Amino acid sequence: MEIDEREDGDVLGDMTRDAAKVLVPLALLIFAPVVLLLAAFGGLPEATRTTAVSSLLADIPADQLEAMKQESRRTGIPWQVFAAIAKVESDFGRNMATSSAGAVGYGQFLPGTWAIYGNGGDPYDFRDVIPAMGRLLLANGAPADLSRAIYAYNHLSSYVDKVLAYAAGYGYVHAVSLPARAVQLARSSIGVPYAEGTEAFDSAGLVIWIYGQLGLHVPSTAQLQFDWAVSIEAAQLQTGDLVFYRDLAAIESIAHVGVYTDGGTVVMASAVGGFVQEVPLSDHQWSPLFAGAGRPPYWEVPV
């Protein structure tokens, strides 16, 4: 009986070793591409890693952010829109001086407008003002027509652009916002030759042209654009963000840049002798050279 048990153990041991011979290479085959992809996009997530986008969100006081999210649930209007209006109007209550037009408080309501939407509340208290913003926006077409509703808040097209730009900075990209329009411009240039000049683009020149059309001053090289853009993680990429690539010959320098689209692709002026094209973010040629991502500070476009 003891001999039989030892033999069974030897058989099981042989089976385990045989299985390992098959499973270990199979595991490497399956997981190696995943590890390589993670490496291409900056490695495994780090809990302690912070980005400038996080600091943008940190600018919103926590109690105000919660009130905005509550109003968003009530109205269906993205909370980022409430945050953007609060940022533009009073910097989240940090500057509630009466305007030259007589607008007052946290949301810079004119007294007559506050009388309609304020429900008898305090125009200097965000707890009263954020719901009043919701009532005004709903009365003017939100959430279905956000741009019209925001225009009703302040009758300037540039004001609508500014609010939607901040909202995009906080993570909500509206169809008529500056980053969405940037992607439209990027796609309109597909097929243009890669070169320097007024009727051709290198990669940095394409970004300069796109965001210059939208009123943003953009630095002249991919490296300077990398330094200028608000740093984000690859997982935070959204429409209109920039994707940066290293120089294969000088791996520490940024040599190339493209515009990220809503379809998970990048529009870029690809290479000398080539054309502006749209490629997958995971493109086998470009993803190994991935250096980082950034958000153009389009909220800096003046009203």
C-alpha positions in Angstrom: 0.0 0.0 0.0 2.8 2.3 0.8 4.5 1.5 -2.5 1.3 2.2 -4.4 0.9 5.6 -2.7 4.4 6.6 -3.7 3.8 5.5 -7.3 0.6 7.6 -7.4 2.5 10.5 -6.1 5.1 10.1 -8.8 2.4 10.0 -11.5 0.8 13.1 -10.1 4.2 14.8 -9.9 4.9 14.0 -13.6 1.5 15.3 -14.6 2.1 18.5 -12.7 5.5 19.0 -14.4 4.0 18.2 -17.8 1.2 20.7 -17.2 3.7 23.4 -16.2 5.6 22.8 -19.4 2.5 23.7 -21.4 0.9 26.4 -19.1 3.9 28.5 -18.4 4.7 29.3 -22.1 0.9 29.7 -22.7 0.7 32.3 -19.9 3.7 34.1 -21.3 2.1 34.2 -24.7 -1.1 35.6 -23.3 0.3 38.1 -20.8 3.4 39.3 -22.5 1.6 41.6 -25.0 -0.4 43.0 -22.1 2.7 43.9 -20.2 4.3 45.4 -23.3 1.2 47.5 -23.8 1.2 48.7 -20.2 4.9 49.6 -20.6 4.1 51.6 -23.7 1.5 53.6 -21.9 3.5 54.4 -18.8 3.5 51.2 -16.8 1.1 49.9 -14.2 -1.3 52.3 -12.4 0.2 53.9 -9.3 -2.1 54.9 -6.5 0.2 57.8 -5.5 0.5 59.2 -9.0 -1.1 62.6 -9.4 -1.7 64.7 -12.5 -2.5 68.3 -13.2 -6.0 67.4 -14.0 -6.4 66.2 -10.5 -5.3 69.7 -9.3 -7.9 71.3 -11.6 -10.6 69.2 -9.8 -9.0 70.0 -6.5 -9.7 73.7 -7.2 -13.4 73.0 -6.6 -14.3 73.0 -2.9 -15.6 69.6 -1.9 -18.9 70.8 -0.5 -19.6 72.8 -3.6 -18.7 69.8 -5.8 -21.2 67.7 -3.9 -23.9 70.3 -4.4 -23.1 70.4 -8.1 -23.4 66.6 -8.4 -26.7 66.7 -6.5 -28.1 69.3 -8.9 -26.8 67.3 -11.8 -28.8 64.3 -10.7 -31.9 66.4 -10.3 -31.6 68.2 -13.7 -29.6 65.9 -16.0 -27.1 68.7 -16.6 -23.5 67.5 -16.2 -22.0 68.7 -13.0 -19.0 70.0 -14.9 -21.2 72.7 -16.4 -22.2 74.0 -13.0 -18.5 73.9 -12.0 -17.5 75.7 -15.2 -20.1 78.5 -14.6 -19.0 78.9 -11.0 -15.4 79.1 -12.0 -16.0 81.7 -14.6 -18.4 83.8 -12.6 -16.8 83.9 -9.2 -13.9 81.4 -9.0 -16.1 79.2 -6.7 -17.0 82.2 -4.5 -13.5 83.6 -4.1 -14.5 86.8 -6.0 -18.1 87.8 -5.5 -17.7 91.5 -6.1 -20.6 93.2 -7.8 -19.9 93.5 -11.5 -20.1 96.8 -13.5 -23.5 95.5 -14.8 -24.8 95.0 -11.3 -24.5 91.2 -11.2 -24.0 89.9 -7.7 -22.9 86.9 -5.7 -21.6 83.4 -6.3 -23.3 83.0 -9.7 -23.2 86.7 -10.7 -27.0 86.9 -11.2 -28.6 90.3 -12.1 -31.1 91.2 -9.4 -34.0 90.8 -11.7 -32.9 87.4 -12.9 -32.3 86.2 -9.3 -35.8 87.3 -8.5 -37.1 84.8 -11.1 -34.8 81.8 -10.4 -33.5 82.4 -6.8 -36.6 81.2 -5.0 -36.0 83.7 -2.3 -32.5 82.4 -1.5 -29.2 84.1 -0.8 -27.3 84.9 -4.0 -24.0 84.7 -2.1 -24.6 81.1 -0.8 -23.7 78.4 -3.3 -26.3 76.1 -1.7 -29.0 78.5 -3.1 -27.2 79.5 -6.2 -26.4 76.2 -7.8 -30.1 75.1 -7.8 -30.9 78.6 -9.3 -28.4 77.9 -12.0 -30.1 74.6 -12.7 -33.5 76.3 -12.9 -32.3 79.0 -15.3 -30.5 76.4 -17.6 -33.6 74.1 -17.6 -35.8 77.0 -18.5 -33.6 77.8 -21.5 -33.3 74.3 -23.1 -30.8 72.3 -21.0 -29.8 69.6 -20.9 -30.9 68.9 -24.5 -29.5 72.3 -25.8 -26.8 73.2 -23.4 -25.1 75.8 -25.6 -28.4 77.8 -25.9 -29.0 77.5 -22.2 -25.5 78.7 -21.3 -25.9 81.6 -23.8 -29.1 82.6 -21.9 -26.9 82.9 -18.8 -24.6 85.4 -20.5 -25.4 86.6 -24.0 -21.9 86.1 -25.5 -20.8 83.2 -27.8 -17.4 83.6 -26.3 -18.9 83.0 -22.9 -20.4 79.7 -24.1 -17.0 78.7 -25.4 -15.4 79.6 -22.1 -17.8 77.6 -20.0 -17.7 74.6 -22.2 -13.9 74.8 -22.3 -13.8 74.6 -18.5 -16.3 71.8 -18.5 -14.1 69.9 -20.9 -11.2 70.5 -18.6 -13.2 68.9 -15.8 -14.0 65.9 -18.0 -17.2 66.7 -20.0 -16.7 67.3 -23.7 -19.8 68.9 -25.4 -20.2 68.5 -29.1 -19.7 72.2 -29.8 -16.9 72.7 -27.3 -13.4 73.8 -28.3 -11.8 70.3 -28.1 -14.6 68.7 -30.1 -14.1 71.4 -32.8 -10.4 70.7 -32.6 -11.0 67.1 -33.7 -13.2 68.3 -36.5 -10.4 70.6 -37.7 -7.8 67.8 -37.3 -9.9 65.4 -39.4 -10.4 68.1 -42.1 -6.6 68.1 -42.6 -6.3 64.4 -43.2 -4.4 63.9 -46.5 -2.4 67.1 -46.3 1.3 66.4 -46.9 3.8 66.3 -44.0 6.2 69.2 -44.4 6.9 72.7 -43.1 5.0 75.4 -44.8 1.6 77.2 -45.1 0.0 74.3 -47.0 1.6 71.4 -45.2 2.2 70.4 -41.6 4.7 68.7 -39.4 3.2 67.2 -36.3 3.6 70.3 -34.0 2.5 72.6 -36.8 -0.7 70.7 -37.2 -1.5 71.3 -33.5 -0.6 75.0 -33.8 -2.9 75.4 -36.7 -5.8 73.5 -35.1 -5.8 75.3 -31.7 -4.7 78.6 -33.2 -8.0 78.5 -35.2 -9.8 78.3 -31.9 -8.0 81.3 -30.3 -5.3 79.4 -28.3 -1.6 80.4 -28.5 0.4 77.1 -28.9 4.2 76.7 -28.5 6.2 75.9 -31.6 7.6 72.4 -31.1 6.3 69.0 -29.8 8.6 69.2 -26.8 7.4 72.7 -25.9 3.8 71.6 -26.4 4.5 68.6 -24.0 5.7 71.1 -21.4 2.7 73.4 -22.0 -0.2 71.0 -22.0 -1.8 69.9 -18.7 -0.4 66.5 -17.9 -2.8 63.6 -17.8 -2.7 59.8 -17.6 -3.4 57.8 -20.7 -6.6 56.5 -19.1 -7.8 60.1 -18.9 -7.6 60.8 -22.6 -10.6 62.5 -24.1 -11.6 64.3 -27.3 -9.1 67.0 -28.3 -6.2 65.9 -25.9 -2.7 65.6 -27.2 -0.7 62.4 -27.5 3.1 62.7 -27.4 5.8 60.4 -28.8 9.5 60.0 -28.1 12.3 60.4 -30.7 13.6 56.9 -31.4 17.1 58.2 -31.8 17.0 60.3 -28.6 14.5 58.6 -26.3 14.4 61.3 -23.7 13.1 64.0 -26.1 9.6 64.5 -27.4 9.6 64.5 -31.2 6.1 64.0 -32.3 2.5 64.9 -31.3 -1.0 64.1 -32.4 -4.6 65.0 -31.5 -6.7 62.3 -29.8 -10.2 61.8 -31.1 -13.5 60.5 -29.8 -13.0 57.2 -31.5 -9.8 56.2 -29.7 -7.6 57.2 -32.6 -4.9 59.9 -33.1 -4.8 62.4 -36.0 -1.2 63.3 -36.7 1.2 64.5 -39.4 2.9 61.2 -39.5 6.4 61.4 -41.1 8.5 63.0 -43.7 7.2 62.0 -47.1 3.8 61.1 -45.6 0.5 62.8 -44.9 -1.8 63.8 -42.1 -3.5 60.6 -41.1 -5.7 59.0 -38.4 -4.2 56.0 -36.7 -5.3 53.8 -33.7 -3.8 54.8 -30.4 -2.5 51.2 -30.2 -0.8 51.5 -33.6 2.2 49.1 -33.7 4.5 51.7 -35.1 3.7 54.5 -32.6 2.6 53.0 -29.3 6.1 51.8 -28.4 7.2 55.5 -28.6 4.3 56.8 -26.4 5.7 59.4 -24.0 2.6 60.9 -22.4 -0.6 62.7 -22.8 -1.7 66.3 -22.2 -4.8 68.5 -22.2 -4.4 71.8 -24.1 -5.5 74.6 -21.7 -8.3 75.7 -23.9 -10.1 77.3 -21.0 -7.5 80.1 -21.2 -9.1 81.3 -24.5 -10.3 84.9 -23.5 -14.0 85.7 -23.4 
